[in-house]
Amino acid sequence: MAELTISESTGILRNNYNGHLSYISQGKPFVVPITFYFDPSDNSIISYTGEGHKIDAMRKNPSVSMVTEQIQSLVNWKSALIQGEFEELEGSYARQKLHDFFEGVKSIIQRTENKEVNFINEFSSKSYGRGTPIVYKIKIQEITGRKREA
């Protein structure tokens, strides 16, 4: 196993849209899958969610981490881990970042999977009924990565 440079780790973030978010709730760690977009303009992760356990926990303790991977086989993989701080977004800024999220993930899917997507529900299963999605970002404070190549 070898360490990745910050640039290599950032490249993994740029080329992926699925990861696992870790947060603390009532003194216990939780890990959940998320769909995300790496926003290079402010070095942050953009995502959205609904009201519930995850958002309640991050509001109380904004320290989080997230990992994403590129796995080709058991002996050929790369992963990037970020440590950061949750920030809930509001108003027109939240709408703009949700748009950036959609366009960014759409671009990754077109580039890596050669597939056209037109609606957010084609790659994200979140459903809110009449509720409004909560848009948030994770301000990246530290990024590390590892790889194994056979």
C-alpha positions in Angstrom: 0.0 0.0 0.0 1.2 3.5 -0.8 0.2 7.0 0.0 -1.3 9.3 -2.6 -0.4 13.0 -3.1 -3.0 15.6 -2.4 -3.3 16.1 -6.1 -3.9 12.4 -6.7 -6.4 12.3 -3.8 -8.2 15.3 -5.2 -8.4 13.6 -8.6 -10.3 10.7 -7.0 -12.8 13.2 -5.6 -13.2 14.9 -9.0 -13.9 11.6 -10.7 -16.5 10.1 -8.3 -19.9 11.0 -7.0 -20.6 8.2 -4.5 -18.9 8.0 -1.1 -19.4 7.2 2.6 -20.0 10.0 5.1 -19.0 9.5 8.7 -20.5 11.6 11.5 -21.0 11.3 15.3 -24.3 11.1 17.1 -24.7 10.7 20.8 -21.1 9.7 21.1 -21.3 6.9 18.5 -19.9 6.9 14.9 -22.2 6.4 12.0 -21.3 5.8 8.3 -23.8 6.3 5.5 -23.6 6.3 1.7 -24.0 9.6 0.0 -24.0 11.1 -3.5 -21.7 14.1 -3.6 -20.0 16.6 -5.9 -16.5 17.9 -5.3 -16.6 21.7 -5.8 -13.1 22.8 -6.8 -14.0 26.5 -6.6 -14.0 26.4 -2.8 -12.5 23.0 -2.0 -15.6 21.4 -0.6 -18.0 18.5 -1.0 -21.6 19.4 -1.9 -24.6 17.2 -1.2 -28.2 17.3 0.0 -30.4 15.3 2.3 -33.8 15.5 4.1 -34.6 16.0 7.7 -33.5 13.1 9.9 -30.8 11.5 12.0 -27.8 12.5 9.8 -28.7 16.1 9.5 -29.6 16.4 13.2 -26.2 14.9 14.2 -24.2 17.1 11.8 -26.0 20.2 13.1 -24.9 19.3 16.6 -21.4 18.1 15.8 -20.1 19.5 12.4 -16.9 17.5 12.4 -17.3 14.8 9.7 -15.2 12.6 7.3 -15.9 11.1 4.0 -14.3 8.4 1.9 -14.6 7.5 -1.8 -12.8 4.8 -3.8 -11.9 3.7 -7.2 -11.8 -0.1 -7.0 -10.7 -2.2 -10.0 -9.9 -5.3 -8.1 -8.8 -6.6 -4.7 -5.2 -5.7 -5.4 -5.8 -2.6 -7.6 -7.6 0.3 -5.9 -7.3 3.9 -4.8 -9.2 5.7 -2.0 -9.4 9.3 -0.8 -10.4 10.4 2.7 -11.4 13.9 3.7 -11.8 15.4 7.2 -14.0 18.4 7.2 -16.7 20.6 8.7 -20.4 20.4 7.8 -22.1 23.7 6.8 -25.8 23.9 6.0 -26.6 26.2 3.0 -29.6 28.4 2.6 -31.5 30.5 0.1 -30.2 31.3 -3.3 -26.7 30.1 -2.4 -28.2 26.6 -1.6 -30.1 26.6 -4.9 -26.9 27.5 -6.8 -24.9 24.8 -5.1 -27.7 22.2 -5.7 -27.5 23.2 -9.4 -23.7 22.9 -9.3 -24.1 19.4 -7.7 -26.5 18.3 -10.4 -24.4 19.6 -13.3 -21.2 18.3 -11.7 -22.5 14.7 -11.1 -24.1 14.8 -14.6 -20.7 15.6 -16.1 -18.9 12.8 -14.2 -21.5 10.3 -15.3 -21.2 11.4 -18.9 -17.4 11.2 -18.8 -17.0 8.0 -16.9 -20.1 6.0 -17.7 -20.9 7.4 -21.2 -24.5 7.9 -20.1 -26.8 10.8 -20.4 -28.8 11.9 -17.3 -31.4 14.6 -17.3 -32.9 14.4 -13.8 -31.4 14.2 -10.3 -33.4 11.1 -9.5 -31.5 9.2 -12.2 -28.5 9.0 -9.9 -29.9 9.9 -6.5 -32.7 8.0 -4.8 -33.6 10.7 -2.3 -37.3 11.6 -2.2 -38.9 14.4 -0.1 -42.5 14.4 -1.1 -43.4 18.0 -0.3 -40.3 18.6 1.8 -37.4 20.8 0.7 -34.0 19.2 0.4 -31.4 20.4 2.8 -28.3 21.4 0.8 -25.0 21.2 2.6 -21.3 21.4 2.1 -18.3 19.8 3.8 -15.4 22.3 3.9 -12.4 20.1 3.4 -9.8 20.6 6.1 -7.5 17.7 5.3 -7.3 15.1 2.5 -5.3 11.9 2.4 -5.3 9.0 0.0 -4.0 5.5 -0.4 -3.5 3.1 -3.2 -2.6 -0.5 -3.9 -1.5 -1.6 -7.3 -0.4 -5.1 -8.2 
